[in-house]
C-alpha cells in the first residue's frame, strides 16, 4: 500500500501541475486560504480513494475546494482543542499551587504539570489517530457534523484494518518529515522544497487512509457517484 501511495500522484497526467500548485499553496499556508485549498484537495483524495478511484483529483472548482478545506480544518481544530484544554488546565492549576509559596504545594504542582504533559501527549496521539477517520467520514457527505459522529468513529477506530492503515500513513508522514528536516538545513531553498515534499507526502498518506476507509465502511459505496455539490451542515 505504501508503494502505491507514493506513486499515486504519478498516475495523474497533470502530476507536475498538481504538485506545483500543492507545493506553492502549502508554502503560503500561513495566509490560511491556501491552507484551506490544500485541505480541500486532501478531502477530495479521501473521497475518491474511498470509492476505489485511483485517479488523483484536480485543483479546480476553487470555491467548493476552499469550503471543504475550511470545514475539514474546523473538524481538526475542534479535536485539537481537547488535549490543549487539558494541558492548559494542568498548567494553570500547577501555576496557582506553585505560587502559594509552600514547598509541599510546589512539589505537588511540579508533579501535576508532569502528569499534565503525559496526559496531553496521550490525548494528542489519540487525536492524531482519530482525525483522519473524522475527515474521511466528512468526505463521504461533506457534512460538518459527520466529523463528530461518535458511533461511526468508535466502530472505525477499534478496527484493526484502520489501525494498520493509519500506521502505514504515519510511516509516510514521518518519512516525509525526515526528508523535510534534512532539506531545512539549506536556507530558503530547503524551506521551499520542504513545502513540496510536505504536500506530496500528505497526499500519499491520505491515499492510504481513503483506501482503508473504503475497506472498512461501505464496500458498495465505492460505486457511488462522486459528490459534486456541497451538502448542508
C-alpha positions in Angstrom: 0.0 0.0 0.0 2.8 2.4 0.8 4.4 1.9 -2.6 1.1 2.6 -4.3 0.6 5.7 -2.2 4.0 7.1 -3.1 3.2 6.6 -6.8 -0.3 7.9 -6.5 0.2 11.4 -7.9 2.3 10.0 -10.7 -0.8 8.5 -12.2 -2.1 12.0 -12.9 -1.5 13.3 -16.4 -1.1 16.7 -14.9 1.1 15.5 -12.0 3.6 18.2 -12.3 0.9 20.9 -12.2 -0.8 19.3 -9.2 2.4 19.1 -7.3 3.4 22.6 -8.3 0.1 24.1 -7.1 0.1 22.0 -4.0 3.6 22.9 -3.0 3.0 26.6 -3.6 -0.2 26.6 -1.7 1.5 24.8 1.2 4.3 27.3 1.2 1.8 30.1 1.6 -0.4 28.2 4.0 0.2 30.9 6.7 -2.3 33.0 4.7 -4.9 30.4 5.6 -6.9 30.4 2.4 -4.1 28.5 0.6 -4.1 26.1 3.5 -7.8 25.6 3.2 -7.3 24.8 -0.5 -4.8 22.1 0.3 -7.0 20.7 3.0 -9.9 20.6 0.5 -7.7 18.8 -2.0 -6.9 16.2 0.6 -10.6 15.7 1.2 -11.1 15.0 -2.5 -8.3 12.4 -2.3 -10.1 10.8 0.6 -13.4 10.8 -1.2 -12.0 9.3 -4.4 -9.8 6.7 -2.9 -12.5 5.5 -0.6 -14.6 4.8 -3.7 -11.8 2.9 -5.3 -11.0 5.6 -7.8 -7.2 6.0 -8.0 -7.2 8.9 -10.4 -5.9 11.9 -8.5 -8.3 14.9 -8.3 -7.5 18.2 -9.9 -7.2 21.6 -8.3 -10.5 23.0 -9.8 -13.8 24.4 -8.6 -11.9 26.5 -6.1 -14.8 27.8 -4.2 -16.0 24.3 -3.3 -12.4 23.2 -2.7 -11.8 26.0 -0.1 -15.2 25.4 1.6 -14.3 21.7 2.0 -10.9 22.7 3.3 -12.4 25.2 5.8 -14.8 22.6 7.1 -12.0 20.0 7.4 -9.8 22.5 9.3 -12.7 23.2 11.7 -13.1 19.5 12.4 -9.3 19.1 13.0 -9.2 22.3 15.2 -12.1 21.1 17.4 -10.4 17.8 18.0 -7.1 19.5 18.8 -8.9 21.7 21.4 -9.3 18.7 23.7 -5.6 18.0 24.5 -4.9 21.7 24.5 -7.6 22.4 27.1 -6.4 19.6 29.3 -2.8 20.8 29.2 -3.8 24.4 30.0 -5.9 23.2 32.9 -2.9 21.3 34.4 -0.6 24.3 33.8 -2.9 26.8 35.4 -3.5 24.6 38.4 0.2 23.9 38.7 0.9 27.7 38.5 -1.6 28.5 41.2 -0.2 25.9 43.5 3.4 26.8 42.8 2.6 30.5 43.6 1.4 29.6 47.1 5.0 29.6 48.5 4.6 26.2 50.1 7.3 23.7 49.3 4.8 20.8 49.6 2.3 22.5 47.2 5.2 23.4 44.9 6.2 19.8 44.7 2.6 18.8 44.0 2.4 21.4 41.3 5.5 20.0 39.7 4.1 16.5 39.7 0.8 17.9 38.4 2.5 19.6 35.5 4.4 16.5 34.6 1.2 14.4 34.7 -0.5 17.0 32.6 2.2 16.7 29.9 1.8 12.9 29.9 -1.9 13.2 29.6 -1.5 15.9 26.8 0.8 13.6 24.9 -1.5 10.6 25.1 -4.5 12.7 24.1 -2.5 14.3 21.2 -1.7 10.8 19.9 -5.4 9.8 20.2 -6.4 13.0 18.3 -3.8 12.2 15.6 -5.3 8.7 15.3 -8.9 9.9 15.2 -8.7 13.0 12.9 -8.1 11.1 9.6 -11.1 8.9 10.3 -13.2 12.0 11.1 -12.1 13.7 7.9 -12.8 10.5 5.9 -16.4 10.4 7.3 -16.8 14.1 6.4 -15.5 13.4 2.9 -18.4 10.9 2.3 -21.1 13.5 2.7 -19.4 16.9 3.1 -21.5 17.4 6.2 -19.5 19.1 9.0 -21.4 17.1 11.6 -20.1 13.9 10.1 -16.7 14.5 11.5 -18.2 14.1 15.0 -20.4 11.1 14.6 -19.3 9.2 17.7 -20.9 5.8 16.8 -19.2 5.7 13.5 -15.9 6.8 14.9 -15.9 4.2 17.7 -16.5 1.4 15.2 -13.8 2.5 12.9 -11.1 3.4 15.5 -11.1 0.0 17.1 -10.9 -1.8 13.7 -7.6 -3.5 13.1 -7.8 -2.5 9.4 -7.9 1.2 10.3 -5.1 0.8 12.8 -2.9 -0.9 10.1 -3.8 1.8 7.5 -3.2 4.6 9.9 0.2 3.2 10.9 1.2 3.0 7.2 0.1 6.6 6.7 2.0 7.6 9.8 5.2 6.0 8.4 4.8 8.0 5.2 4.3 11.2 7.1 7.3 10.5 9.3 9.5 9.7 6.3 8.4 13.0 4.7 9.2 14.8 7.9 12.7 13.4 7.9 13.3 14.5 4.3 11.9 17.9 5.1 14.2 18.2 8.2 17.2 17.4 6.0 16.1 19.9 3.4 15.6 22.6 6.0 19.3 22.7 6.6 19.6 24.5 3.3 18.4 28.1 3.9 15.4 29.2 1.9 15.8 26.5 -0.7 15.1 23.9 1.9 12.0 25.7 3.1 10.6 25.8 -0.4 11.5 22.2 -1.2 10.1 21.1 2.1 6.7 22.6 1.2 6.5 20.4 -1.9 7.7 17.3 0.0 5.1 18.0 2.7 2.3 18.3 0.2 3.3 15.1 -1.7 3.6 13.0 1.5 0.3 14.3 2.8 -1.5 13.3 -0.4 0.2 9.8 -0.2 -0.8 9.4 3.5 -4.4 10.3 2.7 -4.4 7.9 -0.2 -3.8 5.2 2.3 -6.5 6.5 4.7 -9.0 6.7 1.9 -8.5 3.2 0.8 -8.6 2.0 4.4 -11.8 3.8 5.0 -13.4 2.3 1.9 -12.4 -1.2 3.0 -13.9 -0.7 6.5 -17.0 1.3 6.0 -19.0 0.7 2.9 -17.5 -1.6 0.2 -20.6 -0.9 -2.0 -20.0 2.8 -1.7 -17.0 2.5 -4.0 -19.6 2.6 -6.8 -21.4 5.6 -5.6 -21.3 8.8 -7.8 -18.8 11.5 -6.7 -20.3 14.3 -4.7 -20.4 17.4 -6.9 -22.5 19.6 -4.6 -21.9 20.7 -1.1 -24.2 19.1 1.4 -25.7 21.3 4.1 -24.1 21.4 7.5 
